[in-house]
Amino acid sequence: MTPLLVICGPTGVGKTHTALRVAERVGGEIISADSRQIYRKLDIGTAKPTSYERRRVPHHLVNVLDPSDSFSAGEFGRRSRQFLESHRQQGAASLLVGGSGMYIEATVDGLGTSPATDEGLRARLEGRWAVEGGEALYEELTLRDPVVAWRLHSRDRSRILRALELCELTGKGEAPPAEPQRLGPIPIMIALDRPRDQLHHRIEHRIRQMVDAGWVEEVRALLAEGVSEDCPGMESLGYQELVAHLQGRMSLPEALAQIARRTRQYAKRQITWLRRDRRFRWLDLGRFGQAGVVDRIVDHWHRRIDAVRVDSCT
């Protein structure tokens, strides 16, 4: 049985191209551990793999929800683990690639059972959001569960409401931890990094590329189709700022500057989240280059495969 290969890192670091090259070298398929690429029609602003890239290497859990659909890390974990079970029976390699720490954790370790949504409580919280505003509810979450609040952005409406709902139901803003539920051999866990100035430059360059590729037009088309600006998919990084621009509440340069600032903050939170897990082997793309990093991951993969084969024969 082949071990799961996890490749993660902050937004903009270079996960997609690195993972594609690794997958081609080991003959693997990719599970996207990205909480935004799971939504249909949000293509440019989520840096979704292109159709050409998805033809090069099969991708899973991309384009499976409408923007109005809610989705949890627990549900992602269930779907990704189901795929892994069936895929491994064929002896094929699987790569879990993305920057959503909770999605990675839900796949590698499993998550505790989260209480079902309390419709009455959720309706009251949504009413409070409309009257009091998101900042007020985020501040309340910060007081009730600061650890969970720190992981979220103050505009992440669906996750803040769910965390407050769990606070009411369980006393904590997240599902109770589960005992680790390992799938097969111990996974290979790789985290990609770059020097901060290089990462920030890449983030700003990518935002400009997205705009040149039609990101503003993508958001305009979503609104024209009747997609609500408050739906879960539109909480994706940058979409709210572009909605504000299209509605005349913010100039485009102001929107892009705010997107860049929020993206840098998000990248910092991602790095902090990943650093707390000592299972990750960190590889610096700025130091080794993409080819060097790919070679190191593939070498690590083959050595682990050999070790698994030896263990299975003893």
Contacts in CASP RR format, 6 or more apart in sequence:
PFRMAT RR
TARGET T0000
AUTHOR 0000-0000-0000
METHOD contacts of the structure
MODEL  1
MTPLLVICGPTGVGKTHTALRVAERVGGEIISADSRQIYRKLDIGTAKPT
SYERRRVPHHLVNVLDPSDSFSAGEFGRRSRQFLESHRQQGAASLLVGGS
GMYIEATVDGLGTSPATDEGLRARLEGRWAVEGGEALYEELTLRDPVVAW
RLHSRDRSRILRALELCELTGKGEAPPAEPQRLGPIPIMIALDRPRDQLH
HRIEHRIRQMVDAGWVEEVRALLAEGVSEDCPGMESLGYQELVAHLQGRM
SLPEALAQIARRTRQYAKRQITWLRRDRRFRWLDLGRFGQAGVVDRIVDH
WHRRIDAVRVDSCT
1 88 0 8 1.000
1 91 0 8 1.000
1 184 0 8 1.000
1 185 0 8 1.000
1 308 0 8 1.000
2 88 0 8 1.000
2 91 0 8 1.000
2 92 0 8 1.000
2 93 0 8 1.000
2 94 0 8 1.000
2 185 0 8 1.000
2 305 0 8 1.000
2 308 0 8 1.000
3 184 0 8 1.000
3 185 0 8 1.000
3 186 0 8 1.000
3 187 0 8 1.000
3 188 0 8 1.000
3 304 0 8 1.000
3 305 0 8 1.000
3 308 0 8 1.000
4 84 0 8 1.000
4 94 0 8 1.000
4 95 0 8 1.000
4 96 0 8 1.000
4 107 0 8 1.000
4 108 0 8 1.000
4 183 0 8 1.000
4 184 0 8 1.000
4 187 0 8 1.000
4 188 0 8 1.000
5 22 0 8 1.000
5 26 0 8 1.000
5 93 0 8 1.000
5 94 0 8 1.000
5 95 0 8 1.000
5 96 0 8 1.000
5 187 0 8 1.000
5 188 0 8 1.000
5 190 0 8 1.000
5 297 0 8 1.000
5 301 0 8 1.000
6 95 0 8 1.000
6 96 0 8 1.000
6 97 0 8 1.000
6 104 0 8 1.000
6 108 0 8 1.000
6 187 0 8 1.000
6 188 0 8 1.000
6 189 0 8 1.000
6 190 0 8 1.000
6 280 0 8 1.000
7 15 0 8 1.000
7 18 0 8 1.000
7 19 0 8 1.000
7 22 0 8 1.000
7 95 0 8 1.000
7 96 0 8 1.000
7 97 0 8 1.000
7 98 0 8 1.000
7 190 0 8 1.000
7 192 0 8 1.000
7 297 0 8 1.000
8 15 0 8 1.000
8 33 0 8 1.000
8 96 0 8 1.000
8 97 0 8 1.000
8 98 0 8 1.000
8 99 0 8 1.000
8 101 0 8 1.000
8 104 0 8 1.000
8 189 0 8 1.000
8 190 0 8 1.000
8 191 0 8 1.000
8 192 0 8 1.000
8 274 0 8 1.000
8 280 0 8 1.000
9 15 0 8 1.000
9 98 0 8 1.000
9 99 0 8 1.000
9 191 0 8 1.000
9 192 0 8 1.000
9 193 0 8 1.000
9 270 0 8 1.000
9 271 0 8 1.000
9 274 0 8 1.000
10 99 0 8 1.000
10 193 0 8 1.000
10 199 0 8 1.000
10 266 0 8 1.000
10 267 0 8 1.000
10 268 0 8 1.000
10 270 0 8 1.000
10 271 0 8 1.000
11 47 0 8 1.000
11 99 0 8 1.000
11 203 0 8 1.000
11 237 0 8 1.000
11 263 0 8 1.000
11 266 0 8 1.000
11 267 0 8 1.000
11 270 0 8 1.000
12 47 0 8 1.000
12 199 0 8 1.000
12 202 0 8 1.000
12 203 0 8 1.000
12 206 0 8 1.000
12 267 0 8 1.000
13 192 0 8 1.000
13 193 0 8 1.000
13 194 0 8 1.000
13 199 0 8 1.000
13 202 0 8 1.000
13 267 0 8 1.000
13 285 0 8 1.000
14 192 0 8 1.000
14 202 0 8 1.000
14 285 0 8 1.000
14 290 0 8 1.000
15 97 0 8 1.000
15 98 0 8 1.000
15 99 0 8 1.000
15 192 0 8 1.000
16 47 0 8 1.000
16 49 0 8 1.000
16 53 0 8 1.000
16 97 0 8 1.000
17 290 0 8 1.000
18 192 0 8 1.000
18 285 0 8 1.000
18 290 0 8 1.000
18 293 0 8 1.000
18 294 0 8 1.000
18 297 0 8 1.000
19 30 0 8 1.000
19 57 0 8 1.000
19 95 0 8 1.000
19 97 0 8 1.000
20 30 0 8 1.000
20 49 0 8 1.000
20 53 0 8 1.000
20 56 0 8 1.000
20 57 0 8 1.000
21 290 0 8 1.000
21 294 0 8 1.000
22 95 0 8 1.000
22 294 0 8 1.000
22 297 0 8 1.000
22 298 0 8 1.000
22 301 0 8 1.000
23 29 0 8 1.000
23 30 0 8 1.000
23 57 0 8 1.000
23 93 0 8 1.000
23 95 0 8 1.000
24 56 0 8 1.000
24 57 0 8 1.000
25 294 0 8 1.000
25 298 0 8 1.000
26 93 0 8 1.000
26 95 0 8 1.000
26 298 0 8 1.000
26 301 0 8 1.000
27 92 0 8 1.000
27 93 0 8 1.000
28 57 0 8 1.000
28 92 0 8 1.000
28 93 0 8 1.000
28 94 0 8 1.000
28 95 0 8 1.000
29 57 0 8 1.000
29 58 0 8 1.000
29 59 0 8 1.000
29 60 0 8 1.000
29 87 0 8 1.000
29 92 0 8 1.000
29 93 0 8 1.000
29 94 0 8 1.000
29 95 0 8 1.000
30 49 0 8 1.000
30 57 0 8 1.000
30 58 0 8 1.000
30 59 0 8 1.000
30 60 0 8 1.000
30 94 0 8 1.000
30 95 0 8 1.000
30 96 0 8 1.000
30 97 0 8 1.000
31 59 0 8 1.000
31 60 0 8 1.000
31 61 0 8 1.000
31 80 0 8 1.000
31 83 0 8 1.000
31 84 0 8 1.000
31 94 0 8 1.000
31 95 0 8 1.000
31 96 0 8 1.000
31 97 0 8 1.000
31 107 0 8 1.000
32 38 0 8 1.000
32 49 0 8 1.000
32 59 0 8 1.000
32 60 0 8 1.000
32 61 0 8 1.000
32 62 0 8 1.000
32 97 0 8 1.000
32 98 0 8 1.000
33 61 0 8 1.000
33 76 0 8 1.000
33 80 0 8 1.000
33 96 0 8 1.000
33 97 0 8 1.000
33 98 0 8 1.000
33 99 0 8 1.000
33 100 0 8 1.000
33 101 0 8 1.000
33 103 0 8 1.000
33 104 0 8 1.000
33 107 0 8 1.000
34 46 0 8 1.000
34 62 0 8 1.000
34 98 0 8 1.000
34 99 0 8 1.000
34 100 0 8 1.000
34 103 0 8 1.000
35 71 0 8 1.000
35 73 0 8 1.000
35 76 0 8 1.000
35 100 0 8 1.000
35 102 0 8 1.000
35 103 0 8 1.000
36 42 0 8 1.000
36 46 0 8 1.000
36 233 0 8 1.000
36 236 0 8 1.000
36 237 0 8 1.000
37 46 0 8 1.000
37 47 0 8 1.000
37 48 0 8 1.000
37 49 0 8 1.000
37 62 0 8 1.000
37 63 0 8 1.000
38 61 0 8 1.000
38 62 0 8 1.000
38 63 0 8 1.000
38 64 0 8 1.000
38 65 0 8 1.000
38 71 0 8 1.000
38 76 0 8 1.000
39 46 0 8 1.000
39 63 0 8 1.000
39 65 0 8 1.000
39 66 0 8 1.000
39 67 0 8 1.000
39 69 0 8 1.000
39 232 0 8 1.000
39 233 0 8 1.000
39 236 0 8 1.000
40 63 0 8 1.000
40 64 0 8 1.000
40 65 0 8 1.000
40 66 0 8 1.000
40 67 0 8 1.000
41 66 0 8 1.000
41 67 0 8 1.000
41 218 0 8 1.000
41 221 0 8 1.000
41 222 0 8 1.000
41 225 0 8 1.000
41 227 0 8 1.000
42 48 0 8 1.000
42 67 0 8 1.000
42 218 0 8 1.000
42 222 0 8 1.000
42 233 0 8 1.000
42 236 0 8 1.000
42 239 0 8 1.000
43 218 0 8 1.000
44 210 0 8 1.000
44 213 0 8 1.000
44 214 0 8 1.000
44 215 0 8 1.000
44 218 0 8 1.000
45 210 0 8 1.000
45 215 0 8 1.000
45 218 0 8 1.000
45 236 0 8 1.000
45 237 0 8 1.000
45 238 0 8 1.000
45 239 0 8 1.000
46 236 0 8 1.000
47 206 0 8 1.000
47 210 0 8 1.000
48 62 0 8 1.000
48 63 0 8 1.000
49 59 0 8 1.000
49 62 0 8 1.000
53 59 0 8 1.000
54 62 0 8 1.000
60 80 0 8 1.000
60 83 0 8 1.000
61 76 0 8 1.000
61 79 0 8 1.000
61 80 0 8 1.000
61 83 0 8 1.000
65 71 0 8 1.000
67 222 0 8 1.000
67 227 0 8 1.000
67 231 0 8 1.000
67 232 0 8 1.000
67 233 0 8 1.000
67 234 0 8 1.000
68 227 0 8 1.000
68 228 0 8 1.000
68 231 0 8 1.000
68 232 0 8 1.000
68 233 0 8 1.000
69 232 0 8 1.000
69 233 0 8 1.000
70 158 0 8 1.000
70 232 0 8 1.000
71 232 0 8 1.000
72 114 0 8 1.000
72 162 0 8 1.000
73 100 0 8 1.000
73 102 0 8 1.000
73 103 0 8 1.000
73 105 0 8 1.000
73 106 0 8 1.000
73 111 0 8 1.000
74 106 0 8 1.000
74 110 0 8 1.000
74 111 0 8 1.000
74 112 0 8 1.000
74 114 0 8 1.000
74 175 0 8 1.000
76 103 0 8 1.000
76 106 0 8 1.000
76 107 0 8 1.000
77 103 0 8 1.000
77 106 0 8 1.000
77 107 0 8 1.000
77 110 0 8 1.000
77 111 0 8 1.000
80 96 0 8 1.000
80 103 0 8 1.000
80 106 0 8 1.000
80 107 0 8 1.000
81 107 0 8 1.000
81 110 0 8 1.000
81 181 0 8 1.000
81 183 0 8 1.000
83 94 0 8 1.000
84 94 0 8 1.000
84 107 0 8 1.000
84 183 0 8 1.000
85 183 0 8 1.000
87 94 0 8 1.000
88 94 0 8 1.000
88 183 0 8 1.000
88 184 0 8 1.000
93 301 0 8 1.000
96 104 0 8 1.000
96 107 0 8 1.000
96 108 0 8 1.000
96 187 0 8 1.000
98 104 0 8 1.000
99 270 0 8 1.000
101 270 0 8 1.000
101 273 0 8 1.000
101 274 0 8 1.000
102 111 0 8 1.000
102 151 0 8 1.000
105 111 0 8 1.000
105 277 0 8 1.000
108 182 0 8 1.000
108 183 0 8 1.000
108 187 0 8 1.000
108 189 0 8 1.000
109 178 0 8 1.000
109 180 0 8 1.000
109 181 0 8 1.000
109 182 0 8 1.000
110 178 0 8 1.000
110 180 0 8 1.000
110 181 0 8 1.000
111 175 0 8 1.000
111 177 0 8 1.000
111 178 0 8 1.000
112 175 0 8 1.000
112 176 0 8 1.000
112 177 0 8 1.000
112 178 0 8 1.000
113 175 0 8 1.000
113 176 0 8 1.000
113 178 0 8 1.000
114 166 0 8 1.000
114 175 0 8 1.000
115 166 0 8 1.000
115 169 0 8 1.000
115 170 0 8 1.000
115 175 0 8 1.000
117 162 0 8 1.000
117 165 0 8 1.000
118 165 0 8 1.000
118 168 0 8 1.000
118 169 0 8 1.000
121 165 0 8 1.000
121 168 0 8 1.000
121 169 0 8 1.000
122 161 0 8 1.000
122 165 0 8 1.000
125 137 0 8 1.000
125 161 0 8 1.000
125 164 0 8 1.000
125 165 0 8 1.000
126 161 0 8 1.000
128 136 0 8 1.000
128 137 0 8 1.000
129 137 0 8 1.000
129 157 0 8 1.000
129 161 0 8 1.000
134 154 0 8 1.000
134 155 0 8 1.000
134 157 0 8 1.000
134 160 0 8 1.000
135 154 0 8 1.000
137 160 0 8 1.000
137 161 0 8 1.000
137 164 0 8 1.000
138 149 0 8 1.000
138 152 0 8 1.000
138 154 0 8 1.000
138 160 0 8 1.000
140 164 0 8 1.000
141 148 0 8 1.000
141 149 0 8 1.000
141 152 0 8 1.000
141 160 0 8 1.000
141 163 0 8 1.000
141 164 0 8 1.000
141 167 0 8 1.000
141 173 0 8 1.000
142 149 0 8 1.000
142 150 0 8 1.000
144 164 0 8 1.000
144 167 0 8 1.000
144 171 0 8 1.000
144 173 0 8 1.000
145 163 0 8 1.000
145 167 0 8 1.000
145 171 0 8 1.000
145 172 0 8 1.000
145 173 0 8 1.000
145 174 0 8 1.000
148 163 0 8 1.000
148 172 0 8 1.000
148 173 0 8 1.000
148 174 0 8 1.000
149 163 0 8 1.000
150 269 0 8 1.000
151 269 0 8 1.000
151 273 0 8 1.000
152 159 0 8 1.000
152 160 0 8 1.000
152 163 0 8 1.000
153 237 0 8 1.000
153 262 0 8 1.000
153 265 0 8 1.000
153 266 0 8 1.000
154 160 0 8 1.000
155 235 0 8 1.000
155 240 0 8 1.000
156 235 0 8 1.000
157 230 0 8 1.000
157 232 0 8 1.000
157 235 0 8 1.000
158 232 0 8 1.000
158 235 0 8 1.000
163 173 0 8 1.000
163 174 0 8 1.000
164 173 0 8 1.000
166 172 0 8 1.000
166 173 0 8 1.000
166 174 0 8 1.000
166 175 0 8 1.000
167 173 0 8 1.000
170 176 0 8 1.000
185 304 0 8 1.000
185 308 0 8 1.000
187 279 0 8 1.000
188 281 0 8 1.000
188 297 0 8 1.000
188 300 0 8 1.000
188 301 0 8 1.000
188 304 0 8 1.000
189 277 0 8 1.000
189 279 0 8 1.000
189 280 0 8 1.000
189 281 0 8 1.000
190 280 0 8 1.000
190 281 0 8 1.000
190 283 0 8 1.000
190 297 0 8 1.000
190 300 0 8 1.000
191 274 0 8 1.000
191 280 0 8 1.000
191 281 0 8 1.000
191 282 0 8 1.000
191 283 0 8 1.000
192 282 0 8 1.000
192 283 0 8 1.000
192 285 0 8 1.000
192 293 0 8 1.000
193 199 0 8 1.000
193 271 0 8 1.000
193 282 0 8 1.000
193 283 0 8 1.000
193 284 0 8 1.000
193 285 0 8 1.000
194 202 0 8 1.000
194 284 0 8 1.000
194 285 0 8 1.000
194 286 0 8 1.000
195 284 0 8 1.000
195 286 0 8 1.000
198 286 0 8 1.000
199 267 0 8 1.000
200 264 0 8 1.000
203 260 0 8 1.000
203 263 0 8 1.000
203 264 0 8 1.000
203 267 0 8 1.000
204 260 0 8 1.000
207 256 0 8 1.000
207 259 0 8 1.000
207 260 0 8 1.000
207 263 0 8 1.000
208 256 0 8 1.000
211 252 0 8 1.000
211 256 0 8 1.000
215 242 0 8 1.000
216 242 0 8 1.000
216 245 0 8 1.000
216 246 0 8 1.000
216 252 0 8 1.000
219 239 0 8 1.000
219 242 0 8 1.000
219 243 0 8 1.000
219 246 0 8 1.000
220 246 0 8 1.000
222 234 0 8 1.000
223 229 0 8 1.000
223 243 0 8 1.000
223 246 0 8 1.000
227 234 0 8 1.000
228 234 0 8 1.000
229 239 0 8 1.000
229 240 0 8 1.000
229 243 0 8 1.000
233 239 0 8 1.000
234 240 0 8 1.000
234 243 0 8 1.000
237 259 0 8 1.000
237 262 0 8 1.000
237 263 0 8 1.000
237 266 0 8 1.000
238 255 0 8 1.000
238 259 0 8 1.000
238 262 0 8 1.000
238 263 0 8 1.000
241 250 0 8 1.000
241 255 0 8 1.000
241 256 0 8 1.000
241 258 0 8 1.000
241 259 0 8 1.000
241 262 0 8 1.000
242 255 0 8 1.000
242 259 0 8 1.000
244 250 0 8 1.000
244 255 0 8 1.000
245 251 0 8 1.000
245 252 0 8 1.000
245 254 0 8 1.000
245 255 0 8 1.000
250 258 0 8 1.000
274 280 0 8 1.000
281 300 0 8 1.000
283 293 0 8 1.000
283 296 0 8 1.000
283 297 0 8 1.000
284 293 0 8 1.000
285 293 0 8 1.000
288 296 0 8 1.000
END
